[in-house]
């Protein structure tokens, strides 16, 4: 289940985010608005929910977190954006990674 939040989720909400991958949470973050969409099977689904709520495509970046080790990754198909100088599934821009990390840590860690 995908949970959209700007604050620390409850334990019950974390459990819902973990339903698809037991110890891994896929995450899409709006790096300008500080909104995190966590959970679900595909980043695309969380991305669509954020777009429906008014987020701008250019501000949405995907990755995830291994819930056991708390290791953050920056890998998602939604990150493939040659027009934004990101020709990779990984977030290549260090400034975008920093914003992504800040929001991830504020909300999930």
N, C-alpha and C positions, 0 to 999 in steps of 0.2 A: 504494500500500500504506500502511496506517495503522501507525505506530509509536507505542507508548505508552512514555513515559520520564519520569524525574525528574532525569536527568543529561544532559549534552551528548551528542548522538548521534554515532556514527561517520560518516565521510564516506559509507560504504556505506548507512547508514540514512538520511542526508539524501537521497541519490540515490533511494532507495525512496519517500521522502515526495514527491519532485518528479516521480514517474512520471506522475501524472494531469494536471499543468498546467505542465510544463517549468520555469518560473521562479517559480511561486507555490505556497505550501504552505498548505492549509486547516488550521486549528488549532482544537481545542477544549481549553480549560484548566479544570481543577478548581482554582479560586482558593483554596480552603481547604487542599487536600492538596498543592498544588504539582505536579500531574501534568499533562503535556502529551501530547495525542494529535494527531499531525501526519500529514498526507497523506490520501489518499482523494479521492473524487469529491464527497462530500456531508458536511457537518458532522454531519448526523443519524447517519451510520454511526459516526463517532468518538464521538459522544455516547452511542450505545447500548453501545459497548464499555466506556466508562468507567462507565456505570450498572451493567453486568454485573459490574464489578470492585469495586462498592461505593460509587462516587461518588454524591453527592446532586444531584438535578436543579437545585436552587437555586444550586448552586456551579459549574455548568458554563456556560461562556460561549464563544462562537465568534468567530472572526476569521481573520486570515491574515497572511502576510508575503510581500512581493515579494522573492524571493531575490536578485535583481540589485541593487535599490536599498536593500534592508533596511527598506523602509517597512512599518510595521505598520498593519493596519486592524482594525476592530471590527465588521464587518458579517456577519451570519448570520441565517438564518431562526430558528435555535434561540434567538436573543436576544429574540424577540417574547414578552414576558411582562408583560401588563398587570397581573397580580396582584402583580408585583414592581416596579411603577412603571417598566416598560421597554416602552412601547408602540411600539417601533421595532426595526428589524433591527440598528441600531447600539447599542452599549453606551453608555447615556446617563449612568449614575452615574460620577462622576469617581473615586470610591474603588475601584469595581470595575475601571475602566480602569487605575488605577495598579497594582493587584494583577496584572491580566492582563499589563501591560507588564513588571513585575518578573520574572514567571515566564518570559515569552517571551524576555526578554533573557538571563536566567540560563541557560536551556536552549538556545536557538537562536542567540544572537548572541555 
